[in-house]
């Protein structure tokens, strides 16, 4: 999905959960950016990280932005 988003002008930033997620969205929007969130997918992670994050997938979102 990220390749499709990049073609539409979206820039991938990071993958986080709250409370930093809400703060990040608010900050980017205040700077005049559109914000798009994608759920994190286990297959997007390197194998060594999959075990650490598999129980947090429902909370973690990847943040994309683009100028309005």
Backbone as numpy.savetxt, mean C-alpha at the origin, in Angstrom:
# Nx Ny Nz CAx CAy CAz Cx Cy Cz
-1.05 -6.61 -10.15 -1.86 -5.41 -10.15 -1.00 -4.16 -10.15
0.17 -4.19 -9.52 0.96 -2.97 -9.43 1.42 -2.46 -10.79
1.66 -3.35 -11.74 2.06 -2.92 -13.08 0.91 -2.16 -13.76
-0.29 -2.63 -13.57 -1.46 -1.94 -14.13 -1.63 -0.56 -13.50
-1.45 -0.48 -12.20 -1.57 0.79 -11.50 -0.48 1.76 -11.95
0.74 1.26 -12.10 1.85 2.11 -12.53 1.59 2.68 -13.92
0.98 1.91 -14.79 0.65 2.40 -16.13 -0.34 3.54 -16.06
-1.15 3.57 -15.01 -2.15 4.63 -14.83 -1.62 5.80 -14.01
-0.32 5.79 -13.73 0.30 6.90 -13.03 0.42 6.77 -11.52
0.05 5.63 -10.97 0.14 5.42 -9.53 1.58 5.06 -9.15
2.03 5.55 -8.01 3.37 5.25 -7.50 3.21 4.46 -6.20
3.87 3.32 -6.15 3.82 2.47 -4.96 4.77 3.04 -3.90
4.27 3.12 -2.66 5.10 3.66 -1.58 5.47 2.62 -0.54
4.51 2.13 0.20 4.83 1.19 1.27 3.61 0.35 1.61
3.84 -0.64 2.46 2.76 -1.50 2.94 2.76 -1.39 4.46
1.63 -0.93 5.01 1.54 -0.69 6.44 0.11 -0.94 6.92
-0.05 -0.88 8.25 -1.39 -0.95 8.83 -1.56 0.21 9.79
-2.72 0.30 10.40 -2.99 1.39 11.33 -2.18 1.24 12.61
-1.81 2.34 13.23 -2.28 3.70 13.01 -1.52 4.45 11.91
-0.40 3.94 11.47 0.40 4.64 10.46 -0.31 4.73 9.11
-1.14 3.77 8.79 -1.86 3.80 7.53 -2.75 5.03 7.45
-3.54 5.26 8.46 -4.43 6.42 8.49 -3.65 7.72 8.43
-2.54 7.77 9.15 -1.70 8.98 9.15 -1.11 9.21 7.75
-0.68 8.15 7.10 -0.09 8.26 5.77 -1.11 8.75 4.76
-2.31 8.20 4.80 -3.39 8.63 3.89 -3.68 10.11 4.09
-3.83 10.51 5.33 -4.13 11.90 5.64 -3.03 12.84 5.14
-1.79 12.46 5.33 -0.66 13.29 4.90 -0.61 13.44 3.38
-0.72 12.34 2.67 -0.68 12.40 1.20 -1.85 13.22 0.65
-3.02 13.03 1.20 -4.18 13.80 0.74 -4.00 15.29 1.02
-3.42 15.62 2.15 -3.20 17.04 2.48 -2.18 17.68 1.54
-1.33 16.85 0.93 -0.33 17.35 -0.03 -0.87 17.36 -1.46
-2.15 17.01 -1.63 -2.77 17.07 -2.95 -2.68 15.80 -3.77
-2.44 14.68 -3.13 -2.35 13.40 -3.84 -3.64 12.61 -3.71
-3.94 11.84 -4.74 -4.96 10.80 -4.63 -4.28 9.61 -3.96
-5.02 8.88 -3.17 -4.47 7.71 -2.48 -5.29 6.49 -2.87
-4.60 5.42 -3.22 -5.24 4.16 -3.57 -4.61 3.07 -2.70
-5.43 2.22 -2.12 -4.94 1.13 -1.27 -5.23 -0.21 -1.92
-4.27 -1.09 -1.81 -4.42 -2.46 -2.28 -4.11 -3.40 -1.12
-4.87 -4.48 -0.99 -4.53 -5.45 0.06 -3.19 -6.10 -0.25
-2.44 -6.38 0.80 -1.17 -7.07 0.61 -1.46 -8.54 0.30
-0.71 -9.09 -0.63 -0.86 -10.49 -0.99 0.39 -11.24 -0.58
0.19 -12.41 0.00 1.29 -13.22 0.48 2.30 -13.51 -0.63
1.81 -13.73 -1.84 2.72 -14.05 -2.95 3.58 -12.86 -3.38
3.24 -11.66 -2.92 4.05 -10.48 -3.22 5.29 -10.39 -2.33
5.33 -11.20 -1.29 6.44 -11.16 -0.35 7.49 -12.22 -0.66
8.73 -11.92 -0.30 9.78 -12.93 -0.38 9.44 -14.04 0.60
9.90 -15.25 0.31 9.56 -16.40 1.15 9.86 -16.20 2.63
11.00 -15.60 2.93 11.39 -15.46 4.34 10.47 -14.54 5.13
9.70 -13.69 4.45 8.78 -12.78 5.13 7.36 -13.33 5.23
7.05 -14.32 4.46 5.67 -14.82 4.43 5.20 -15.33 5.78
6.04 -16.01 6.50 5.67 -16.55 7.81 5.36 -15.41 8.78
6.15 -14.35 8.73 5.96 -13.22 9.65 4.65 -12.48 9.42
4.24 -12.37 8.17 3.10 -11.52 7.84 1.81 -12.25 7.53
1.82 -13.57 7.48 0.64 -14.30 7.03 -0.59 -14.06 7.91
-0.40 -13.77 9.19 -1.54 -13.53 10.09 -1.98 -12.07 10.11
-1.31 -11.20 9.35 -1.64 -9.79 9.33 -2.19 -9.33 7.98
-2.39 -10.23 7.06 -2.78 -9.85 5.71 -4.05 -9.02 5.65
-4.99 -9.27 6.54 -6.25 -8.53 6.49 -6.09 -7.08 6.94
-4.99 -6.75 7.63 -4.76 -5.40 8.14 -3.82 -4.59 7.25
-2.89 -5.25 6.60 -1.86 -4.55 5.83 -2.36 -4.11 4.47
-2.06 -2.86 4.12 -2.44 -2.29 2.82 -1.21 -1.68 2.17
-1.13 -1.82 0.86 -0.08 -1.17 0.10 -0.61 0.17 -0.38
0.16 1.21 -0.14 -0.25 2.58 -0.43 0.32 3.01 -1.79
-0.57 3.51 -2.65 -0.19 4.08 -3.94 -0.71 5.51 -3.97
0.04 6.39 -4.62 -0.43 7.77 -4.77 -0.20 8.24 -6.20
-0.93 9.30 -6.55 -0.68 10.03 -7.79 -1.24 11.43 -7.59
-0.67 12.37 -8.34 -1.13 13.76 -8.26 -2.54 13.87 -8.80
-3.36 14.70 -8.17 -4.73 14.93 -8.63 -4.72 15.72 -9.92
